[in-house]
Amino acid sequence: MASRLPSTPPVLSGFTYVRPLGAGGFADVFLFEQNLPRRSVAVKVLLQSVVDAEVLRMFNAEADVMARLSSHPSILTVYSASISADGRPYLVMEYCPNGPAGRFRRNPFSTPDALEVGVRIASALETAHRAGVLHRDIKPSNILHTAYNAAVLSDFGIASSLSHSSAAELFAMSVPWSAPEVVEERTTGTVASEVWGFGATLYSLLAGRTPFEPADGAKVTTEQLRQRIRRGKYAPITRPDVPASLNAALAQMMSLDPRKRPKTMKDCAELLRAVQAEIGLTPTALEVAVDEWAAAGAPIDFDNRLMRQPVVAPVLGESSRARERARARSRSARPPEAAPQPSDDGTTVARAKPSYLWLKLAAAVGVGVGLAVAGMAALRLF
Ligand SMILES: Nc1ncnc2c1ncn2[C@@H]1O[C@H](COP(=O)(O)OP(=O)(O)OP(=O)(O)O)[C@@H](O)[C@H]1O
């Protein structure tokens, strides 16, 4: 979290401000109450001082990427995005009351919890990669916990296209979770560097410290940390409940040579699922979108620098409302315009006409009563 005071919360129509939730490098996050439908939401607002064409590009990409991916059960849900009255772009997101996994120093995760979070986040990243998106900022503070305590991946603020990530882009590096090739600025992101960042994140959750910090808690400068990452000497987690197979999986993810790492996030998830099975846990389900989903939809435009806003339908005035009501009345008086169409499975879907149904029902009842009376007369019951 950034060490500065949060900015002034924006005035947003349809939302009531509650309190600040956190501060990042480019944005503040506030808790708001949405008026209709009524719910608590987290609103991420870009800092006024950073809004320029490049930041707008990143914001548009983040909104589009999260909207595309947020049907995944382990990716934070985004509800909408817009620009506040004072010109700050904002995202309205699912509120995660159970905080980020960023508290790993005080509360390291148990092995079963870390494995479950690991498989869920690996599934989310595999889905992002299949949609052609790199997250580029995998770290504990970007894993939040929903109201149901499920781990979700958030903050696609510096995400980029898998095919076009460029060194010219504005790029914020979170050093402790950055792969050696990223620290050396040889790349701004690849699937292999995501695998490294994912391994370093999982290591941090288990060890209560990042993988290249000295185990004795001695302080190091950022430059010293970069050097330790570049040397890439893996220090196994010594906790007795962390099996050797889990240390081996993490060491493979954090191999100095990117070619020696698991090839995909799905491969990472499978390594973790194998550890779960080995220690008697039910492996967490791998939730990856089907290929048809990844192929559908236009590619995300990572170069859009415009101030975009959603289209808002104007509220009709009194006279236009009366006109609209009159139009609706005349529409309902007209006969149906289109003939019923057969559905794909051959069933014809048609809207029944209620008055006609009642007539049929009344006729059926009449005929039934008539037949019963005739029958009883024939049996001499009267
Ligand atoms: N949906 C949310 N629900 C609850 N708290 C949130 C939510 N999103 C973010 N936060 C809180 O706000 C903080 C800032 O979030 P943000 O995504 O802007 O930045 P960050 O990841 O901490 O930093 P940076 O973007 O600089 O890497 C988070 O650390 C978290 O504590």
The ligand as an SDF file (V2000), in Angstrom:
LIG
                    3D

 31 33  0  0  0  0  0  0  0  0999 V2000
  -12.2290   -4.6560   -4.2350 N   0  0  0  0  0  0  0  0  0  0  0  0
  -11.6070   -4.2790   -3.1100 C   0  0  0  0  0  0  0  0  0  0  0  0
  -12.1860   -4.4930   -1.9080 N   0  0  0  0  0  0  0  0  0  0  0  0
  -11.5460   -4.1400   -0.7610 C   0  0  0  0  0  0  0  0  0  0  0  0
  -10.3170   -3.5360   -0.7160 N   0  0  0  0  0  0  0  0  0  0  0  0
   -9.6990   -3.2940   -1.8980 C   0  0  0  0  0  0  0  0  0  0  0  0
  -10.2980   -3.6450   -3.1430 C   0  0  0  0  0  0  0  0  0  0  0  0
   -9.4370   -3.2880   -4.1350 N   0  0  0  0  0  0  0  0  0  0  0  0
   -8.3760   -2.7490   -3.5410 C   0  0  0  0  0  0  0  0  0  0  0  0
   -8.5140   -2.7330   -2.2000 N   0  0  0  0  0  0  0  0  0  0  0  0
   -7.5610   -2.2100   -1.2120 C   0  0  0  0  0  0  0  0  0  0  0  0
   -6.9600   -1.0540   -1.7590 O   0  0  0  0  0  0  0  0  0  0  0  0
   -5.5420   -1.2000   -1.8150 C   0  0  0  0  0  0  0  0  0  0  0  0
   -5.0290   -0.4830   -3.0550 C   0  0  0  0  0  0  0  0  0  0  0  0
   -5.4160   -1.2030   -4.1830 O   0  0  0  0  0  0  0  0  0  0  0  0
   -4.7240   -0.9740   -5.6220 P   0  0  0  0  0  0  0  0  0  0  0  0
   -5.2130   -2.0390   -6.5160 O   0  0  0  0  0  0  0  0  0  0  0  0
   -4.9200    0.4100   -6.0830 O   0  0  0  0  0  0  0  0  0  0  0  0
   -3.1910   -0.9670   -5.3150 O   0  0  0  0  0  0  0  0  0  0  0  0
   -2.0270   -1.9550   -4.8470 P   0  0  0  0  0  0  0  0  0  0  0  0
   -2.0920   -3.2340   -5.6070 O   0  0  0  0  0  0  0  0  0  0  0  0
   -2.0040   -2.0630   -3.3550 O   0  0  0  0  0  0  0  0  0  0  0  0
   -0.8170   -1.0880   -5.2980 O   0  0  0  0  0  0  0  0  0  0  0  0
   -0.2470   -0.8260   -6.7690 P   0  0  0  0  0  0  0  0  0  0  0  0
   -1.4210   -0.6130   -7.7030 O   0  0  0  0  0  0  0  0  0  0  0  0
    0.5610    0.3940   -6.5930 O   0  0  0  0  0  0  0  0  0  0  0  0
    0.5190   -2.0500   -7.0960 O   0  0  0  0  0  0  0  0  0  0  0  0
   -5.3040   -2.7110   -1.8270 C   0  0  0  0  0  0  0  0  0  0  0  0
   -4.0470   -3.0400   -1.3100 O   0  0  0  0  0  0  0  0  0  0  0  0
   -6.4490   -3.2120   -0.9430 C   0  0  0  0  0  0  0  0  0  0  0  0
   -6.0820   -3.1110    0.4290 O   0  0  0  0  0  0  0  0  0  0  0  0
  1  2  1  0
  2  3  1  0
  2  7  2  0
  3  4  2  0
  4  5  1  0
  5  6  2  0
  6  7  1  0
  6 10  1  0
  7  8  1  0
  8  9  2  0
  9 10  1  0
 10 11  1  0
 11 12  1  0
 11 30  1  0
 12 13  1  0
 13 14  1  0
 13 28  1  0
 14 15  1  0
 15 16  1  0
 16 17  2  0
 16 18  1  0
 16 19  1  0
 19 20  1  0
 20 21  2  0
 20 22  1  0
 20 23  1  0
 23 24  1  0
 24 25  2  0
 24 26  1  0
 24 27  1  0
 28 29  1  0
 28 30  1  0
 30 31  1  0
M  END
$$$$
